[in-house]
Amino acid sequence: MARINTKKSAIFIKSGATLPVGADGFLEVTEELSVNPTVKVEEFKRVNGLLGSNDSYADTCDTTVSLSLTHNMRTSNKAGDALDTVPEYGEILKLGGFTETVGVDSVVYKNSQTPAKGSVCVYIDGNKHSSTNGAVADVKMDFTVGMPAKITATLSAFLDNEGVATTATNPTVTLSTEDLMVVGCTDIISTDGTAIKADKVGIEVNPQVDKFYGMGIKEYAISDYNIKITADFYPENANYNDAITKINAGTVEALLIKLNTGTAGALVDGKSVLVTATLGKVTSFTDSNDKSNLKRSVTWMLQGNSAGECISIAHGNHS
């Protein structure tokens, strides 16, 4: 793990082939970055009649980087009041395989059939590390009651300049003034219209990340994903047959998650986030004891509609 001075570091993420410019694509992280450059080195033996005649060579073009980050989610970006203001974490979602559709008064993310690649710039103590040529992300979202919603990602990319850092000045950044997306007791998750008493919801994209390296090509790409939603909740009673029946029957149900709602559990334009999945199939569940109450954790595997869309994450106007 690289040692990073968090007071003098910054990360910029942008989908597409161009590098982030200036403060474009700045993402505020909540935990120390972990940047791990790796150079491909191969060892071989020299046959010369002497013991210990080992040597090695490095493929200077095959220098990759794995970067992990955590971000507290906000519903929009840089205190923008417009309902079509994109959230700061939007670039992470796009590198994780989502499309971004900006409407007149909304911003919606859906899993894409043509996942985008992007670029990443990391500044550490004045040194610029540029990751280009197909950066992609493994994205997870965590919504725990009483806590800010978090998005975590592991980015994979080829390191620019063959791993040599370029001295540069840390760009000036603008910290977001938007309120955190705090998951509250009024936030709602429902399955086929029936609300359940959940205290934690997780979304995992589970991308299949592939590395392509050869003459004229060096990039990572997402070739598939298996999107899942997991909810921890308290059933009304110890009805074990409910989950078992759904698994055995292959029941497909719609999931609706309302986040950052008002005090009455209603969606608030510009503040709330609406997550929908029309085709969710229960694939596993576990039951446990929580303060003498039954606690159930259920995982749904999301299936795509006719357009291949499994999940929608909507911001802005919910009316």
N, C-alpha and C positions, 0 to 999 in steps of 0.2 A: 504494500500500500504506500502510495506516495505521501510524504509529509507536506501539508499545505498550510500556508498562512491564511487563515480565513478572513483576516482583516485586509488582505491585499490580493484577493482572488475574486474572479467573476467568471460566469459562464454565459455564453450566447448560443442559442440554438435556432436554426432556420431550416425549413424544408426547402427542397429544390437544390440545384447544383451550385448556386452562388453562396459565398461565405457571408455571414452576418457582417454588416457594416456599422461602425460606431456603436450606438446603443441598441441597434436593431436586434430583436430576438433575445433580449436579456431575460434571464430567469432567476428569480430569487430562490436560493436553496436554503433549507432549514437545518441541514446536517453537513458535516465536513465532507467535501468531495473525496472520492477515491479514484484516482487516475492511474491506470496500470499499462504503460506502453510495453509491448513485447516485440522483440526483434527475432525473426526466425534464424536460428543458428543450428547448423548440422555438424556433427563430429565424424571424423574418419581416421583410419589408421594409415600411417606411412610404413610401407614395407621396405626397410633399409638395413636389416640385420641388427638393429638396436632395440632394446626394450624401452617401453614408454614413449614410442614414437607416434603420439597421437596429435591430431591437429583439428582445426575447425574452420568453417567459413560461414559468413553471414549473408543472407539474401537481403540487401539493403532496401529493396522495394517492398518486401513483405514485413512491414512494421505496422502492427495493429495496436489499437487501444480499446480497453474496456473501461467504461466510466459509469459509476453509480451515483444517483442523486435522489434527494427527497425534497418535495416542494409542498408547502401548505397551499391548498387550493383556494382561489377566489373566483367569484362569478364573472368578473369582468376585469378590465385592464386599465391601470393608471387613472383611477377615479373617473372614468368616463361615464356619463349619465345616459348616453345613447344605448338603446336596447340592442343595437347590433354591434356593440363593442366586444371584441374577441377576448377571451380569458387569457391570462399570461401563460397558462400551461397548454394552450392550443397547439403550439409547435411540437410539444412532446407527444400529444395524441396523434398528430400527423405522421411523425416518425414511427409511431407504434402501429400504423396501418389504418388510420382514420382519415376520412375526407372532412373538410371544413366548408360548410355552406353558409355564407353570410347573406341573410335576407334583409328586408327593409327594417324589421324590428326584432330580429332573432339571429342566433348563431347556433348551428346544429352540427354535431359530429356523428358520423356513422362509419362503421367498418367498411373499408374499400376493397374492391376486387383488383385494384391496381395500386398497391401500397407505395407511398412516396419514400424517397430517400432524402437525406439532408446533410447538413454540415454543422460542426460544433467548433467554437473557439473558446478555449480556456486560458485565462490570464492568471498567472501565479507570480507574485512578486515582480511584476514587470515583464515576465517572459510569456510569450504568446505560443500556445500549442494549438495548431489548427488540425482538426480532424475532418477530412473531406472524403470524396469518393464513396458515397453510399453509406451514410450513417443511419442506422435503424435502432429502434428501441423496443425493449421488452417492458410493457407498461402494466402496472398494478395500481388500483385505487382502493383506499380504505376509508370507510365511513363508520366511525365509532361514536356512539352517543356521548356528548359532553366534550368531544375533542374536535379540533379542526380536521376537515377532510384532507387526506394526504394522497398525493400521487407519487409513486416511486418508479424509477426506470433504470434499466441498465442499457447503456448505449454501446454499440459495437461499430467500429469504423477503422479505416486505414489512417495512420498518422501522416500528415503532410510533411514535406521537406525531409522525407526519409528519417523522421524521428528527431531531427535537429530543431531545437527551440529557436524561435526568432525573437530577438529583443524588441519589445514594444511597450508603449505606455498603456496602463490600464485605462480603458475608456470611462468616461463619465456615465454613470447609470442613474436612472430614475426609479426609486423604490416605489412600489405600489402603495397607494393609500386606501385601497378597497378593503372593506371588512373581510375577515376570514370567513370561510364557509364552515361555520360551526354546526355540527350535527346535533340536533335538539330532540327532545322527547316528543315533539309534535311532528317530526319528519315521519313519513309513512312509506311502508312497503306493502304491496298487495299482490296476491296471486289470483288471477282470474276474478278480480274485483273484491276479494275477501282480504281485509287488512289483517296483518299478523303483528304481534308485539315483539318487534326486533330491537336489539340494541347494538347490532353490528352488521354491516353489509360490505362485501368485498367484490371487486370486479377484476378478473384476470384475463388478459388478452391471449396469453400463451402462444406467442408467435413462433413459427419455425424459422429461425434465422440461419441463412446459408451464406457461406463465404465463397466468392468467386474470384479466382486469382489465376492469371495467365498472361500471355503476350497481349498487351494493350488493354487489359482489364484487371481492375482490383477494386472490388466493392462488396458490400454486404447487401443482402436483400431478404425480404420476408416472402416466403413462398406459400405459407399457409398459417392459420391460427385456429385455436380452439377456445373460443371465448366462454367464460363461465362466470356465474354469479353465485356467491355463497352468502347465506343469511343465517345469523344466530338469533333465535327467538324463543319465546315461551309459549308452547302450545296451550290451548284452552284446557286440554286434559291429556293424559298419557295414551293417546291414540296411536299406537305403533303401526297399526294396519294402514293408516293413511299414506305414509311415505312408501311403505312396502308395496301397496296396491298400485301407486303411481309408477314405481319402478317396473313392476311386473307387467303392467298394462302399456308401458311406454307413453304415458299421458303427456300431452303437450299443453302447456298453459301460458297465458300472458303474464308478464311481470311488469309492475309499475312502481317506480321508486321516486318519491318526492323528497328533495333535499333542500335544507335551508328555508323551510316554510315559515309562515307567520305563526303567531301564538295559537291560532285555531287549527293549524295543520293545513292551511290553504296555500297554494302557490302564490308567490309575490313576483310580479313582473320586474325584471332586472336584478333580482336577488336570488331567486330559487333556481334550481336545476332539476329538470325532469328526465329521468332515465326510463326508457321503455324497451322491452324485448317481447315481441309478440309470440315467439315460439321457443319456450323454455322447457326442457325435459329434465326431470329429476334423475340424477345419476348416482347419488350417494347421500347418506345422512348418518349422523351419529347422535346419540342421546347421552346426556350426562346429568349429574346432580349439581344444582346450583342453589345453595342455601335452602335445601329441602324442596326445591322446585325442579320440575323437569325442564332441561335446556336442550334444545334441538338445533343442530347445525345442518342445513340442507344445501346441497350444491345442484344448481341447474346448468346443464350444457345448452348453450344457445344455438339454435338452428337458423339458417338464413331463409328469407322470403324469396320470391321469384327473382328479385334483383340481387340476391346474395347478401342482403343486409340483415345482421343479427341483432344489432343494438343501436339505439339512438340516445344521444346526450344533448339535450336542448337547453339553451340559455335565452334570455330576453323576454319576449312576449309569450305568456302562457294562456292568454284568454282565448 
